[in-house]
């Protein structure tokens, strides 16, 4: 085994100290620090975008349903209500219909045939739209984070003063944090939203984190601003302009300055894209119509199942009377039926139970799934892991600063003292 070289030991010690520094910092985040890749070990799914793809191909998917739609209480509560409706219809039909031998209960599923077409089309469009807007939201966040990273790279390569560079990065990180807070508080009542906003400002003002902190003066200026995430980039652009006038970066007429300002514009566009996909939802009239159709169709499934159960059980009992009451005054010739009648009734019960149960479960599950995906900051199942992504951003900013200060050549600087 080759001995460790001195610079290897120094680099390892420096990396250990750097990791310890990251762990000690209070980042105001509440999620574990993971990379955006497939999880390791026995954890098949960590969040909405981090899961093992290969695991989904096998039957093991049936054993891990803790994060699936099938274990949600609201889904099974609705199915229990539908089952109670089916039982009530079955009892009523069994009592009212005295002679079910001439009625074919399997024909009642034609009631839902027309509704199935409309519900399937509308539900498919709703799911497609919800997934598309979810992807637009996470794409906007990724573009916003990349704008911060690219801005630091541009300023580092120009040798901008560290104090002003850190201020630009702080404003960029704060814009992502305020955007996430805005989305999380979107569904709250006005007074609750105001309380949470003030709590956010308090936590940032009292924070000892480097990039997640605000001064009292900054809070006084920005507290009453409606679009805090977007206006943070106004400060970034203004600070970049000040640096250009002071000669710390190329002048405003240079292409380099234009590229830097373009990053601020890209960040504002990313914020608008993410906000638009969250605030601008599918029209209420469409979602309301879809919800009504889903519930009516499921009720029709319950009624159809109840009629099938009641009439089929009545038919089975009717044909069994010749064995139970042979001397009760019945016309035995009329009661004798083909042996397949009871079997057909039992078959109708089994098929209609499976058909109505699976159809109701699928319609209700997919409708709730679309609602979850359309609210990625209020639904834990479809929540975008913004906190984890932000922690990766903070780690990247720390690494970029450390590497830029330790390049094996003289660090480039656009403006040098004494020139």
Secondary structure by P-SEA (a helix, b strand, c coil): cccccaaaaaaaaaaaaaaaaaaaccccccccccccccccccccccccccccaaaaacccccccccccccccaaaaaaaaaaaaaaaaaaaaaaaacccccccccccccccaaaaaaaaaaaaaaaaaaaaaaaaaaaaaaaaaaaaaaaaaaaaaaacccaaaaaaaaaaaaaaaaaaaaaaaaccccaaaaaaaaaaaaaaaaacccccccccaaaaaacccccccccaaaaaaaaaaaaaaaaccccccccaaaaaaaaaaaaaaaaaaaaaaaacccccaaaaaaaaaaaaaaaaaaaaaaaaaaaaaaaaaaaaacccccccccccccccccccaaaaaaaaaaaaaaaaaaaaaaaaaaaaaaaaaaaccccccccccaaaaaaaaaaaaaaaaaaaaacccccccccccccc
